[in-house]
Amino acid sequence: MITDELSIDYENPATDPLGYDHVQGKLRCKFDFVELQFDQIDRAFRKIPVVVREIPYSQVESSTYIDRWFRPKLLIFKTKDPQYLDGFPGGEVGKVTLQVSRSSRDDAKRMTALLEYKQSEALVDETAARMDDARVGLE
C-alpha cells in the first residue's frame, strides 16, 4: 500500500578522523515535496543547527534501496539539481547515501515506490501545464 507520507530515519557515521562528518536526520515524503533534514554533530565551540531542505518531486532523479546481508541498509537518493544537497556531509554532487536505521527499514523499501509515483505525478502535471500553455498560444 502506498501512503501519501513516509518518513525514514538515518544515521551516517563519521568518515573523518575527528568525527565531524557524523550526520543523522530524516527523509520525509510530504504531499508536494521531499523534506531532507540533517543534523551534524556539534563541535566544542560551535552549535550546528539542523538543516532542512525542501526538494520538489520534479527535481528528484532517483532513489534506490540497497538491502545486503550483514551490511548497513542504504538508501541512495539523487536529485537533478545538486544545489538541493549542498552542504550534506559525505554527499556527492546531487547524491547522498543514507544508512537507514533499523526502525525505518520497511518504510525505506516503500519509499522508493512512493518517490517513483510522485515523480510521475509531477511529470504529468508539468506536461499538462505545458500543453495548456501551447493551447492558449494557438487561440
C-alpha positions in Angstrom: 0.0 0.0 0.0 1.3 3.4 -0.9 0.6 6.2 1.5 1.0 9.9 1.0 3.5 10.5 3.7 6.5 8.3 4.7 9.5 9.1 6.9 12.8 7.3 7.4 15.4 7.9 10.0 19.1 7.6 9.1 22.4 7.9 10.7 25.7 8.1 8.8 28.8 7.5 10.9 31.7 9.9 10.6 34.2 9.3 7.8 36.8 11.9 9.1 39.2 11.3 12.0 37.7 13.9 14.3 34.1 12.7 13.8 32.7 15.9 12.4 31.1 14.3 9.4 28.7 12.3 11.6 25.2 13.1 10.4 21.7 12.0 11.4 18.3 13.0 10.4 15.1 12.2 8.5 13.9 12.0 4.9 10.2 12.6 4.6 7.9 12.3 1.7 5.4 15.1 2.1 2.4 15.9 -0.2 4.2 18.2 -2.6 7.9 17.8 -1.9 10.6 15.6 -0.2 11.9 17.1 3.0 15.5 16.2 3.9 16.6 17.1 7.5 20.1 16.6 8.6 22.0 17.4 11.8 25.8 17.3 12.1 27.5 16.6 15.4 28.1 19.8 17.3 31.7 21.0 17.8 33.1 22.2 21.1 32.7 25.9 20.5 30.0 25.9 17.8 26.5 24.5 17.7 25.4 23.5 14.3 21.6 24.0 13.6 19.5 21.4 11.9 19.4 21.9 8.1 16.0 21.4 6.4 15.8 21.2 2.6 12.5 21.0 0.6 13.0 19.2 -2.7 10.2 19.3 -5.2 9.3 15.8 -6.7 10.1 17.2 -10.1 13.7 17.6 -9.0 14.2 14.0 -7.7 16.2 11.9 -10.1 16.0 8.6 -8.4 16.2 6.6 -5.1 17.5 3.1 -4.6 17.2 1.0 -1.5 20.1 -1.5 -1.0 19.5 -4.4 1.4 22.5 -6.7 1.7 23.1 -9.3 4.3 25.2 -8.3 7.3 25.8 -4.9 5.9 24.2 -1.5 6.6 20.9 -0.9 4.7 21.4 2.0 2.4 19.1 4.5 0.6 20.8 6.3 -2.3 18.9 9.5 -3.1 19.7 11.6 -6.2 18.5 15.0 -7.3 18.6 16.6 -10.8 19.9 19.9 -9.3 22.9 19.5 -6.9 22.0 22.7 -5.0 19.4 20.8 -3.0 22.1 18.6 -1.4 24.8 21.3 -0.9 26.4 21.0 2.5 25.4 17.4 3.2 28.4 15.8 4.9 29.8 12.9 2.8 27.4 13.8 -0.1 28.5 13.8 -3.7 27.2 16.1 -6.4 23.5 15.6 -6.4 23.7 12.3 -4.5 23.6 11.2 -0.9 23.9 7.8 0.6 21.8 7.3 3.8 22.3 4.5 6.3 18.8 3.6 7.2 18.1 2.9 10.9 16.6 -0.4 11.9 13.2 1.0 12.7 12.8 2.6 9.3 13.8 -0.3 7.0 10.2 -1.2 6.0 9.4 2.5 5.2 12.6 2.8 3.2 11.6 -0.1 1.0 8.2 1.5 0.3 9.7 5.0 -0.2 11.3 4.1 -3.5 7.9 3.2 -4.9 6.3 6.3 -3.5 9.0 8.5 -4.9 8.6 7.0 -8.4 4.8 7.5 -8.2 5.2 11.2 -7.0 7.8 11.8 -9.8 5.3 10.5 -12.4 2.6 12.8 -11.0 4.9 15.8 -11.2 5.8 14.9 -14.8 2.1 14.6 -15.7 1.4 18.0 -14.1 4.3 19.6 -15.9 3.2 18.1 -19.2 -0.4 19.3 -18.7 0.8 22.8 -17.9 2.9 22.8 -21.0 0.1 21.6 -23.1 -2.3 24.3 -21.6 0.3 27.0 -22.4 0.6 25.7 -26.0 -3.2 25.6 -26.3 -3.5 29.2 -25.1 -0.9 30.2 -27.7 -2.9 28.7 -30.5 -6.1 30.6 -29.7 
